Amino acid sequence: MRHNDKVKKLSRTTEHRNAMLNNLVTSLFERNVVITTTAKAKEARKLAEKMITIAKKEDSVHTRREISKRIRSNEIIKRLFEDIAPLYKARNGGYTRVISVGIRRGDGASTSILELVEKPASKDKEKTEKKAEKKAEKKTEKKAEKKTEKPAEKKTEKKPDKKKEKK
C-alpha cells in the first residue's frame, strides 16, 4: 500500500528537504530560471505555484507573512508581490514549467530547467536602459556645448594673431 506518498522525500530529512525547496524557490523568483534535478524541480514547482497563487490573491500583511515563512529575503518577497504575481492575474495555475535538459555527466542524474512561464522585466535591464538614456543625454549636451564653444574659440584664436601681426 502506498500511504503517505504525496510528498517526495528526496532522500532527505524533513528540515533539509524544506530548506532545500525554499532555497530553490527563492532562486527561481530571483533569477526566473533554475537548473536542478528533475525530481527537485517538480517538487519546487508545486511550492512555487502555491506561493504565486497566494501572492496574486491579495497583498496584505497576512499573505506577506505566510510567504515569509518560506522565503527569507524581503527583496524577493517584494519582487514576488510587485513584479511576478501581477503577471499571472489572468492565469489560473501553470505559472512555471519544467523542461528536461538531459543527464548530468558527474552522477548520471536527469536534470531539468525550472522556469517561470512569463518572465518579469529584470531590474538589471531597467538600470542599463536608464544608464543608456543618461549617456545619450550627456552626449547631446556635450555636442551642444561644443557647438557653442567652437565659435568662441575661433574668436580667441584670431585676437592673438592680430596682436602678433601689429608688432
VOZA-428162 format. One record per residue (C-alpha): z, x, y; residue in three letters. Coordinates in steps of 0.25 Angstrom, whole numbers, plus 5000, padded with zeros to 4 digits. Layout:
N
ZXYALA/...
END
This chain:
167
500050005000MET/499750055014ARG/500850005022HIS/501150065036ASN/499750135037ASP/499350085051LYS/499750225057VAL/499050355052LYS/500150455051LYS/499250575053LEU/500250655045SER/501250665056ARG/502650605059THR/502650485068THR/503150565080GLU/502050675078HIS/500950565076ARG/501350485088ASN/501450615097ALA/500050655092MET/499350525094LEU/500050515108ASN/499450645112ASN/498050615106LEU/498050485115VAL/498550555127THR/497450665125SER/496450545123LEU/496850485136PHE/496850615144GLU/495550675139ARG/494750545134ASN/494450615121VAL/495250675109VAL/494750755097ILE/495650745085THR/495650705070THR/495150565067THR/496450515062ALA/497150555074LYS/496050495083ALA/496150365076LYS/497650355078GLU/497550395092ALA/496550295095ARG/497450185091LYS/498550235100LEU/497550255112ALA/496950125111GLU/498250055111LYS/498650135124MET/497350095131ILE/497549955128THR/499049955133ILE/498550035146ALA/497449935149LYS/498249805148LYS/499149835160GLU/499649955168ASP/501149935168SER/502450015167VAL/502649965153HIS/501249995148THR/501350135154ARG/502650165147ARG/502050115134GLU/500950215135ILE/501850325140SER/502550315126LYS/501350375120ARG/500650455132ILE/501650545139ARG/500750585150SER/500850505163ASN/499450555167GLU/498850505154ILE/499550365155ILE/499050355170LYS/497650385165ARG/497750285153LEU/498050175163PHE/497250205175GLU/495950265168ASP/495850235154ILE/496350095152ALA/495550035163PRO/494250085156LEU/494649995144TYR/495049865151LYS/493749785145ALA/493849855132ARG/494749795120ASN/495049915112GLY/494150025107GLY/494550125119TYR/494450245110THR/493450295100ARG/493550395088VAL/492350485086ILE/492350575073SER/491950715076VAL/492050785063GLY/492850875055ILE/493750975061ARG/493451115056ARG/494851165054GLY/495451065045ASP/494350965042GLY/494950855049ALA/494050745055SER/494050745070THR/493750635080SER/493650615095ILE/494550505100LEU/494050465114GLU/494150345124LEU/492950255124VAL/492850245139GLU/493250375146LYS/493850375159PRO/493350465170ALA/494250585169SER/494950635182LYS/494350775180ASP/492950715182LYS/493450645195GLU/494050775200LYS/492850845198THR/491950735205GLU/492950735217LYS/492850895218LYS/491350885217ALA/491350785229GLU/492250875237LYS/491350995235LYS/490150915239ALA/490850865251GLU/491351015255LYS/489851055253LYS/489350955262THR/490450985272GLU/490051135271LYS/488651115273LYS/488851025285ALA/489751135291GLU/488751245288LYS/487651165295LYS/488551145308THR/488951295307GLU/487551355306LYS/487051315320PRO/488351375326ALA/488251505318GLU/486851515323LYS/487251505338LYS/488351605336THR/487351705330GLU/486451685342LYS/487451715352LYS/487851855347PRO/486351885346ASP/486151855361LYS/487251945365LYS/486652055358LYS/485352035364GLU/485852035378LYS/486552175376LYS/
END
